[in-house]
Amino acid sequence: MLRPYFRFDRHLLKDLCRLAHECLLEYLRATLDLPEGLPGIVMTIHTFGEYLDFHPHLHALVADGLFVRSGLFYCLPNVSLKSLEELFRARVITFLVDKGLLPPERANRLEAGDWRL
């Protein structure tokens, strides 16, 4: 349901990448309780799917923890990523509403789990 916003304004894809990075950083820092921790992330944007249809998504290599300035690495414990998924979904929806692209009533439906057109 959100793909058309990115299809017709490709500049939004860099924002999608930025939002993913911000969510990963926030999630890792909160989970490890390291507010100054630095992640190791390599991310790329793909705009096509298996059949070369428009399917914007991100591929990311993410270190499973955080580095601190002293050079130490703190490993992420075995935790659920559900809260990261929910955070990213909420941030993307809020971003599109703030840009005036997604009507608030549709955003409310999406946040409630109603993804029907």
MARMARBA-859010 format. One record per residue: residue number from 1; residue in one letter; x, z, y of N, C-alpha, C, O in turn. Coordinates in nm, 4 decimals, decimal comma. Layout:
// residues N
(NUM A (X Z Y) (X Z Y) (X Z Y) (X Z Y)) ...
// end
This chain:
// residues 117
(1 M (0,0808 0,0000 -0,1189) (0,0000 0,0000 0,0000) (0,0864 0,0000 0,1271) (0,0412 -0,0471 0,2315)) (2 L (0,2085 0,0513 0,1202) (0,2933 0,0592 0,2386) (0,3873 -0,0602 0,2534) (0,4488 -0,0771 0,3588)) (3 R (0,3993 -0,1418 0,1514) (0,4946 -0,2536 0,1553) (0,4735 -0,3490 0,2717) (0,5721 -0,3934 0,3306)) (4 P (0,3494 -0,3831 0,3084) (0,3323 -0,4781 0,4191) (0,3961 -0,4331 0,5503) (0,4413 -0,5169 0,6284)) (5 Y (0,4006 -0,3047 0,5755) (0,4624 -0,2570 0,6992) (0,6098 -0,2963 0,7046) (0,6620 -0,3308 0,8106)) (6 F (0,6754 -0,2909 0,5905) (0,8177 -0,3228 0,5830) (0,8415 -0,4725 0,5689) (0,9465 -0,5229 0,6087)) (7 R (0,7450 -0,5431 0,5129) (0,7590 -0,6877 0,4957) (0,7579 -0,7598 0,6299) (0,8338 -0,8544 0,6509)) (8 F (0,6724 -0,7153 0,7194) (0,6553 -0,7862 0,8449) (0,7388 -0,7288 0,9593) (0,7400 -0,7842 1,0693)) (9 D (0,8072 -0,6199 0,9342) (0,9011 -0,5648 1,0315) (1,0217 -0,5123 0,9543) (1,0292 -0,3937 0,9222)) (10 R (1,1143 -0,6003 0,9255) (1,2296 -0,5661 0,8419) (1,3200 -0,4601 0,9051) (1,3979 -0,3956 0,8350)) (11 H (1,3102 -0,4418 1,0362) (1,3912 -0,3370 1,1007) (1,3518 -0,1976 1,0512) (1,4304 -0,1034 1,0605)) (12 L (1,2309 -0,1853 0,9992) (1,1865 -0,0555 0,9476) (1,2637 -0,0144 0,8222) (1,2664 0,1035 0,7870)) (13 L (1,3261 -0,1107 0,7551) (1,4001 -0,0797 0,6323) (1,5183 0,0133 0,6604) (1,5496 0,1001 0,5789)) (14 K (1,5832 -0,0045 0,7741) (1,6942 0,0870 0,8066) (1,6414 0,2281 0,8289) (1,7094 0,3260 0,7982)) (15 D (1,5193 0,2384 0,8828) (1,4580 0,3700 0,8995) (1,4228 0,4321 0,7652) (1,4337 0,5534 0,7475)) (16 L (1,3809 0,3495 0,6713) (1,3529 0,3979 0,5364) (1,4791 0,4582 0,4748) (1,4745 0,5639 0,4118)) (17 C (1,5898 0,3904 0,4936) (1,7187 0,4394 0,4440) (1,7573 0,5700 0,5143) (1,8031 0,6643 0,4498)) (18 R (1,7389 0,5751 0,6448) (1,7704 0,6960 0,7213) (1,6854 0,8137 0,6747) (1,7356 0,9249 0,6580)) (19 L (1,5560 0,7884 0,6539) (1,4669 0,8953 0,6078) (1,5099 0,9469 0,4708) (1,5087 1,0676 0,4467)) (20 A (1,5477 0,8566 0,3815) (1,5940 0,8979 0,2485) (1,7186 0,9860 0,2604) (1,7291 1,0887 0,1934)) (21 H (1,8122 0,9455 0,3454) (1,9345 1,0242 0,3647) (1,9023 1,1626 0,4200) (1,9549 1,2629 0,3719)) (22 E (1,8157 1,1679 0,5212) (1,7779 1,2969 0,5807) (1,7104 1,3877 0,4787) (1,7373 1,5077 0,4749)) (23 C (1,6235 1,3314 0,3970) (1,5533 1,4117 0,2956) (1,6505 1,4629 0,1895) (1,6427 1,5787 0,1485)) (24 L (1,7417 1,3772 0,1453) (1,8421 1,4207 0,0481) (1,9271 1,5338 0,1051) (1,9517 1,6340 0,0379)) (25 L (1,9711 1,5173 0,2282) (2,0541 1,6191 0,2921) (1,9787 1,7519 0,3028) (2,0318 1,8573 0,2677)) (26 E (1,8565 1,7457 0,3510) (1,7761 1,8673 0,3661) (1,7509 1,9339 0,2308) (1,7630 2,0558 0,2183)) (27 Y (1,7163 1,8550 0,1307) (1,6881 1,9077 -0,0029) (1,8125 1,9745 -0,0626) (1,8051 2,0867 -0,1127)) (28 L (1,9259 1,9053 -0,0571) (2,0484 1,9607 -0,1149) (2,0917 2,0879 -0,0429) (2,1286 2,1866 -0,1066)) (29 R (2,0871 2,0852 0,0887) (2,1289 2,2035 0,1654) (2,0378 2,3227 0,1383) (2,0852 2,4355 0,1250)) (30 A (1,9076 2,2981 0,1301) (1,8140 2,4076 0,1047) (1,8283 2,4602 -0,0382) (1,8251 2,5811 -0,0610)) (31 T (1,8440 2,3700 -0,1328) (1,8542 2,4112 -0,2733) (1,9806 2,4916 -0,2990) (1,9781 2,5898 -0,3731)) (32 L (2,0912 2,4502 -0,2378) (2,2187 2,5186 -0,2590) (2,2455 2,6277 -0,1546) (2,3459 2,6984 -0,1629)) (33 D (2,1562 2,6409 -0,0570) (2,1729 2,7375 0,0512) (2,3090 2,7211 0,1182) (2,3823 2,8176 0,1400)) (34 L (2,3403 2,5950 0,1500) (2,4645 2,5604 0,2193) (2,4298 2,4751 0,3413) (2,4358 2,3524 0,3343)) (35 P (2,3938 2,5386 0,4527) (2,3483 2,4630 0,5698) (2,4523 2,3679 0,6288) (2,4168 2,2746 0,7008)) (36 E (2,5791 2,3904 0,5991) (2,6842 2,3025 0,6512) (2,7402 2,2097 0,5430) (2,8358 2,1363 0,5679)) (37 G (2,6813 2,2126 0,4235) (2,7298 2,1286 0,3142) (2,7156 1,9805 0,3457) (2,6242 1,9387 0,4168)) (38 L (2,8080 1,9022 0,2912) (2,8086 1,7579 0,3141) (2,7864 1,6854 0,1819) (2,8539 1,7142 0,0831)) (39 P (2,6923 1,5915 0,1797) (2,6649 1,5188 0,0557) (2,7575 1,3992 0,0387) (2,8215 1,3547 0,1340)) (40 G (2,7637 1,3488 -0,0816) (2,8299 1,2221 -0,1106) (2,7201 1,1237 -0,1481) (2,6603 1,1352 -0,2552)) (41 I (2,6929 1,0265 -0,0603) (2,5817 0,9341 -0,0822) (2,6257 0,7917 -0,0508) (2,6862 0,7654 0,0532)) (42 V (2,5946 0,7011 -0,1418) (2,6076 0,5578 -0,1176) (2,4695 0,5003 -0,1413) (2,4119 0,5186 -0,2485)) (43 M (2,4152 0,4300 -0,0406) (2,2776 0,3827 -0,0503) (2,2703 0,2366 -0,0082) (2,3407 0,1930 0,0829)) (44 T (2,1838 0,1616 -0,0761) (2,1605 0,0227 -0,0392) (2,0117 -0,0077 -0,0450) (1,9370 0,0540 -0,1209)) (45 I (1,9704 -0,1028 0,0356) (1,8307 -0,1433 0,0424) (1,8133 -0,2709 -0,0390) (1,8900 -0,3660 -0,0239)) (46 H (1,7129 -0,2723 -0,1247) (1,6739 -0,3942 -0,1972) (1,5332 -0,4301 -0,1524) (1,4488 -0,3427 -0,1331)) (47 T (1,5089 -0,5590 -0,1361) (1,3766 -0,6006 -0,0885) (1,3016 -0,6853 -0,1902) (1,1971 -0,7421 -0,1584)) (48 F (1,3530 -0,6944 -0,3105) (1,2859 -0,7773 -0,4102) (1,2754 -0,7025 -0,5415) (1,3531 -0,6113 -0,5700)) (49 G (1,1775 -0,7433 -0,6206) (1,1566 -0,6829 -0,7513) (1,2044 -0,7745 -0,8619) (1,2780 -0,8702 -0,8380)) (50 E (1,1622 -0,7441 -0,9819) (1,2055 -0,8171 -1,1009) (1,1712 -0,9657 -1,0942) (1,2482 -1,0493 -1,1414)) (51 Y (1,0574 -0,9986 -1,0363) (1,0132 -1,1380 -1,0289) (1,0343 -1,1974 -0,8899) (0,9660 -1,2924 -0,8515)) (52 L (1,1279 -1,1418 -0,8152) (1,1628 -1,1848 -0,6803) (1,0468 -1,1723 -0,5818) (1,0434 -1,2411 -0,4798)) (53 D (0,9515 -1,0837 -0,6130) (0,8438 -1,0532 -0,5202) (0,8939 -0,9487 -0,4197) (0,9937 -0,8812 -0,4449)) (54 F (0,8255 -0,9356 -0,3077) (0,8681 -0,8394 -0,2076) (0,8389 -0,6991 -0,2585) (0,7234 -0,6624 -0,2800)) (55 H (0,9427 -0,6227 -0,2770) (0,9323 -0,4882 -0,3340) (1,0455 -0,4041 -0,2735) (1,1472 -0,3818 -0,3392)) (56 P (1,0290 -0,3577 -0,1498) (1,1373 -0,2829 -0,0862) (1,1588 -0,1475 -0,1532) (1,0642 -0,0725 -0,1773)) (57 H (1,2838 -0,1183 -0,1823) (1,3197 0,0096 -0,2424) (1,4674 0,0354 -0,2174) (1,5411 -0,0526 -0,1730)) (58 L (1,5079 0,1556 -0,2463) (1,6459 0,1970 -0,2235) (1,7137 0,2255 -0,3565) (1,6516 0,2757 -0,4501)) (59 H (1,8416 0,1927 -0,3634) (1,9268 0,2354 -0,4735) (2,0290 0,3305 -0,4138) (2,0866 0,3029 -0,3085)) (60 A (2,0511 0,4417 -0,4809) (2,1435 0,5400 -0,4252) (2,2281 0,6028 -0,5349) (2,1799 0,6337 -0,6438)) (61 L (2,3533 0,6206 -0,5034) (2,4440 0,7020 -0,5841) (2,4626 0,8307 -0,5041) (2,5093 0,8276 -0,3903)) (62 V (2,4263 0,9423 -0,5635) (2,4292 1,0698 -0,4925) (2,5056 1,1708 -0,5766) (2,4729 1,1938 -0,6930)) (63 A (2,6062 1,2298 -0,5173) (2,6786 1,3369 -0,5861) (2,5801 1,4502 -0,6142) (2,4929 1,4788 -0,5321)) (64 D (2,5940 1,5137 -0,7285) (2,4996 1,6181 -0,7690) (2,5370 1,7544 -0,7112) (2,5461 1,8545 -0,7823)) (65 G (2,5580 1,7544 -0,5809) (2,5919 1,8782 -0,5124) (2,6385 1,8499 -0,3715) (2,6139 1,7425 -0,3167)) (66 L (2,7063 1,9478 -0,3135) (2,7538 1,9365 -0,1756) (2,9003 1,9765 -0,1649) (2,9488 2,0641 -0,2365)) (67 F (2,9683 1,9099 -0,0737) (3,1044 1,9451 -0,0391) (3,0998 2,0364 0,0832) (3,0090 2,0268 0,1657)) (68 V (3,1982 2,1244 0,0936) (3,2141 2,2056 0,2142) (3,3497 2,1719 0,2742) (3,4355 2,1141 0,2076)) (69 R (3,3681 2,2080 0,3988) (3,4900 2,1678 0,4721) (3,6189 2,2139 0,4040) (3,7224 2,1491 0,4196)) (70 S (3,6150 2,3220 0,3305) (3,7351 2,3708 0,2628) (3,7758 2,2814 0,1462) (3,8846 2,2970 0,0906)) (71 G (3,6882 2,1870 0,1089) (3,7186 2,0971 -0,0021) (3,6490 2,1343 -0,1310) (3,6540 2,0587 -0,2280)) (72 L (3,5838 2,2501 -0,1340) (3,5112 2,2909 -0,2533) (3,3845 2,2074 -0,2704) (3,3260 2,1590 -0,1734)) (73 F (3,3440 2,1919 -0,3954) (3,2211 2,1203 -0,4271) (3,1282 2,2168 -0,4992) (3,1674 2,2806 -0,5969)) (74 Y (3,0053 2,2270 -0,4506) (2,9053 2,3138 -0,5120) (2,8050 2,2266 -0,5848) (2,7368 2,1434 -0,5250)) (75 C (2,7977 2,2474 -0,7153) (2,7138 2,1655 -0,8014) (2,5677 2,2107 -0,7951) (2,5382 2,3302 -0,7926)) (76 L (2,4785 2,1142 -0,7927) (2,3355 2,1408 -0,7915) (2,2925 2,1942 -0,9275) (2,3279 2,1358 -1,0299)) (77 P (2,2175 2,3031 -0,9310) (2,1687 2,3520 -1,0602) (2,0639 2,2555 -1,1160) (2,0192 2,1648 -1,0459)) (78 N (2,0264 2,2745 -1,2373) (1,9254 2,1904 -1,3009) (1,7883 2,2278 -1,2439) (1,7232 2,3205 -1,2919)) (79 V (1,7456 2,1538 -1,1404) (1,6198 2,1822 -1,0724) (1,5330 2,0566 -1,0702) (1,5822 1,9452 -1,0878)) (80 S (1,4062 2,0763 -1,0487) (1,3124 1,9652 -1,0380) (1,3337 1,8918 -0,9057) (1,3639 1,9530 -0,8033)) (81 L (1,3175 1,7609 -0,9099) (1,3279 1,6791 -0,7894) (1,1915 1,6518 -0,7266) (1,1812 1,5740 -0,6317)) (82 K (1,0872 1,7155 -0,7791) (0,9513 1,6932 -0,7317) (0,9387 1,7232 -0,5816) (0,8737 1,6482 -0,5088)) (83 S (0,9996 1,8303 -0,5365) (0,9892 1,8650 -0,3944) (1,0610 1,7621 -0,3072) (1,0184 1,7364 -0,1946)) (84 L (1,1690 1,7030 -0,3577) (1,2380 1,5962 -0,2846) (1,1476 1,4740 -0,2735) (1,1377 1,4127 -0,1672)) (85 E (1,0825 1,4393 -0,3824) (0,9889 1,3266 -0,3829) (0,8759 1,3495 -0,2818) (0,8418 1,2595 -0,2050)) (86 E (0,8189 1,4685 -0,2823) (0,7096 1,5001 -0,1909) (0,7557 1,4990 -0,0453) (0,6830 1,4531 0,0428)) (87 L (0,8759 1,5492 -0,0205) (0,9319 1,5495 0,1140) (0,9496 1,4068 0,1646) (0,9112 1,3751 0,2772)) (88 F (1,0076 1,3208 0,0813) (1,0299 1,1819 0,1216) (0,8974 1,1103 0,1476) (0,8830 1,0404 0,2480)) (89 R (0,8019 1,1275 0,0583) (0,6714 1,0641 0,0768) (0,6083 1,1077 0,2098) (0,5590 1,0245 0,2861)) (90 A (0,6105 1,2375 0,2364) (0,5514 1,2897 0,3600) (0,6236 1,2361 0,4836) (0,5595 1,2018 0,5830)) (91 R (0,7559 1,2287 0,4778) (0,8325 1,1804 0,5936) (0,8060 1,0322 0,6210) (0,7961 0,9915 0,7367)) (92 V (0,7943 0,9515 0,5155) (0,7665 0,8089 0,5339) (0,6276 0,7909 0,5946) (0,6101 0,7123 0,6877)) (93 I (0,5300 0,8626 0,5427) (0,3935 0,8522 0,5959) (0,3895 0,8972 0,7418) (0,3298 0,8295 0,8254)) (94 T (0,4519 1,0095 0,7729) (0,4562 1,0598 0,9107) (0,5270 0,9609 1,0028) (0,4828 0,9379 1,1153)) (95 F (0,6361 0,9028 0,9554) (0,7103 0,8041 1,0334) (0,6209 0,6855 1,0695) (0,6186 0,6421 1,1847)) (96 L (0,5481 0,6338 0,9719) (0,4615 0,5182 0,9972) (0,3459 0,5522 1,0909) (0,3046 0,4691 1,1718)) (97 V (0,2939 0,6741 1,0798) (0,1886 0,7183 1,1725) (0,2459 0,7292 1,3135) (0,1848 0,6814 1,4091)) (98 D (0,3622 0,7915 1,3270) (0,4241 0,8097 1,4587) (0,4566 0,6765 1,5254) (0,4527 0,6662 1,6480)) (99 K (0,4887 0,5743 1,4459) (0,5173 0,4406 1,4998) (0,3894 0,3664 1,5366) (0,3953 0,2577 1,5942)) (100 G (0,2744 0,4237 1,5043) (0,1476 0,3597 1,5335) (0,1109 0,2502 1,4348) (0,0243 0,1675 1,4632)) (101 L (0,1755 0,2492 1,3198) (0,1511 0,1445 1,2198) (0,0471 0,1854 1,1161) (-0,0319 0,1028 1,0704)) (102 L (0,0476 0,3110 1,0801) (-0,0423 0,3618 0,9765) (-0,1495 0,4474 1,0432) (-0,1182 0,5478 1,1072)) (103 P (-0,2756 0,4078 1,0283) (-0,3825 0,4888 1,0886) (-0,3853 0,6292 1,0282) (-0,3676 0,6443 0,9073)) (104 P (-0,4072 0,7323 1,1106) (-0,4074 0,8697 1,0602) (-0,5054 0,8934 0,9455) (-0,4753 0,9706 0,8544)) (105 E (-0,6220 0,8286 0,9479) (-0,7181 0,8495 0,8391) (-0,6643 0,7951 0,7062) (-0,6891 0,8535 0,6006)) (106 R (-0,5906 0,6834 0,7113) (-0,5290 0,6316 0,5887) (-0,4162 0,7239 0,5445) (-0,3986 0,7474 0,4250)) (107 A (-0,3403 0,7761 0,6394) (-0,2326 0,8698 0,6069) (-0,2888 0,9926 0,5369) (-0,2299 1,0412 0,4403)) (108 N (-0,4015 1,0430 0,5843) (-0,4643 1,1592 0,5205) (-0,5033 1,1278 0,3771) (-0,4859 1,2111 0,2882)) (109 R (-0,5560 1,0083 0,3542) (-0,5913 0,9677 0,2174) (-0,4672 0,9619 0,1287) (-0,4686 1,0092 0,0151)) (110 L (-0,3603 0,9036 0,1816) (-0,2369 0,8919 0,1037) (-0,1799 1,0297 0,0713) (-0,1369 1,0542 -0,0414)) (111 E (-0,1794 1,1185 0,1685) (-0,1267 1,2526 0,1472) (-0,2098 1,3299 0,0469) (-0,1593 1,4210 -0,0187)) (112 A (-0,3373 1,2945 0,0344) (-0,4241 1,3578 -0,0623) (-0,4123 1,2930 -0,2005) (-0,4769 1,3363 -0,2959)) (113 G (-0,3297 1,1896 -0,2101) (-0,3081 1,1245 -0,3403) (-0,3962 1,0047 -0,3667) (-0,3959 0,9516 -0,4777)) (114 D (-0,4726 0,9600 -0,2665) (-0,5607 0,8449 -0,2818) (-0,4864 0,7195 -0,2351) (-0,4792 0,6916 -0,1154)) (115 W (-0,4312 0,6439 -0,3311) (-0,3521 0,5244 -0,2996) (-0,4305 0,3961 -0,3225) (-0,3712 0,2884 -0,3303)) (116 R (-0,5626 0,4053 -0,3333) (-0,6440 0,2841 -0,3500) (-0,6518 0,2097 -0,2174) (-0,6488 0,2711 -0,1107)) (117 L (-0,6618 0,0795 -0,2243) (-0,6737 -0,0004 -0,1017) (-0,8071 0,0146 -0,0434) (-0,8362 -0,0451 0,0603)) 
// end
